[in-house]
Structure formats: C-alpha cells, structure tokens
Amino acid sequence: MKKLIFFLILLSLILSCKKKAVEPNISNNVFISSLDCNGLKIIGKLNKDKFVNNVLVTIPYTGGNGKSYLSKSIASIGVEGLSAALIQGTLANGEGVLEYKISGIPKSIGTASFVIIFGDQKCLINVVVEDVEDVDKIFVKPGQNIYDVEGNSYKTVTIGTQTWMAENLKVSKYNDGTDIPNLIDNVQWGSNISGAWCYYNNDTINNTKYGKLYNWYTVNTTTNGSKNVCPIGWHVPTNDEWDVLFNYIGDDGYTRCGGMMKEVDTVNWKSPNIGATNTTLFTGLPGGYREVYGFFKHFGDTGYWWSSSENITFKNYSMGHYLDYDSDAVNHIGMYMGSGFSIRCIKD
C-alpha cells in the first residue's frame, strides 16, 4: 500500500513538471539592475481634450535577466484621463528598452505623471499636456483640382502663403509633351543619368494612389533640357520652399509638423503612424523609394519627396525630405540623384 501511495505521489510530481515545462515563459520574476530615467524618450504629443492612442515612451534599462513580462496599465497623476500601458515583451540579457503606450483623453493642461515600477526599479514619466494645438491658426484651404499634360487630375491645398499639390505626381511626360522614359530594368535604372520614372515595384497598381517615382535628373533643368515635369504654372519646390512650409506649420521647422502632413490611420501607413493628424491636408503617403541600384524599399512605412536643390556637400547628391511611420517629424535626406522619389509640385 505504501509503495502504491509513493508511486502515485511520484507520478503526480512528474506530470506537474511536464505541465510547467509547456507553460508560456511569462514570469513575474523579472529583474533589471537599473532604469535610465534620464534617458527616456517621449514620441508624440498630448493636447487637452484630444484623444490620443499613439504616444510612445521608451525607457532604457540595464541588467535584464531574459524573462518575459506581461502588459500592465498605469493611471496618470496630475492630469486625469490618461493611462500608460507597458507593451508586453521579453527582457534582454543585459541592456534593452521598455516601451509604454499612452492613451486616453487628457482632461486639463499641465503635467501628466506616471509612476513606473518594474521589478524593484522605479521611474517617473512626466509628459506635458498642452492646450489645443494651434492648428486653427494655420491657414489651410482646399483648392481647385489641376491637370497635367496627360489629363491626370490632382487635388490642391493652400497652406499659409503656398499652394501645393495634395497628391503625388503621376505624369510620364514633361509639360511640353516630351516623353520621360520608364526604366524597369535595374541595371538601366542605375546607369542612367537622364530623366526617368517608374512605378513602385514596377507595378502599375501603385500609380493611382501613390503616383510615380522619378529620379532627380527628371527635376534638374540641366539634365532634363530646361523642361518642367510639373503642370504649367507649377514647379518642383526648392529646399527653401520646403522649409517655408515646415517653418509655417512646425514648432521649430521640423519637429511634429511631419504628423500634420501624414494621412491619418494605418490603412496605408504602417502602424503606429505616430502623430498623424493631416491637419494641413497635405496627405503624405508612404510610397517608398527606388535606390540607385534599382531595388525598391520602404513602401508602407516611409514617403520620400524631391526638392529641386542639389546637395552642396556631396557631388551627385540632391536634397529630399521624408515622413516616417514611427515619427511625427520631417526628416531631411541627401540622396543620390539616380534614386527614385515621389514629387509634389508647388504653384509658381
């Protein structure tokens, strides 16, 4: 009888061990040696009475023990109506980053604070809640559609003192009717030093929504024979003209104004499409680009646009600007002239 009882206890222990072996590696026994509260980053913005669900806070840590952890939500202090949710993940064995997503509707201006406790480490997140953004002070007015030489129609919008196309260029001719070559082959694309265009991934389905990608030789009057790819009365903006737009809508010319230029939601943009409000009606889309070797990249997460200005630092490079799915800023980039970007035209 004793042998039977002993056998049953042993069997129970074995089954218990097997059961634990197949449980998910989610543990409360997480450990980090320190949280770098001074190194935390806040991506996004909070405005009073404005719903938010895409403000991201990252906090570096050291001494992670490789354990997995669950999501945990923390209510705000100081400004009511917000919560910060720890995004579930797995600690690194050493250095890593914790991510918290802030969501809700801040009920007042001020500082929203979140007391973060992870393992035996503590950190305080302070996020400033501002009054309603000054978008009402920004002059934005939809305009009449314009047409290129092939009859393609484009929405337009006046932003401040400038009038822009609110869609990417789709034309395959200069406005004098001269054809622009469509280069599909990667080798031809890379070796070409005159105007050319393509569809992203050489797929015509991308033309309607995202327009065409053009190399910079299409823009430069020296390489295109003093021609203009934009409709009559319009032109490819200079770098200075882009800066006029950024300075008009942005706090410091670049930060946060990218979100005001991006199409809202994540139907076309990769999630989380941080800060996207499209309050300018620019409706920037993530059309990706074609590199000089012909390969296509970043469709769905980044939109690139040429300026007509050369990069004065590097030969054979030109200036462009891009919007990202994971930032609400406008980013500047010097790209090889043989790359393929989208084009937005501005009124003369």
Summary of the structure (lengths in Angstrom):
residues: 348
radius of gyration: 26.3
end to end distance: 99.1
largest distance: 101.8
contacts: 1114
relative contact order: 0.12
helix: 17%
strand: 36%
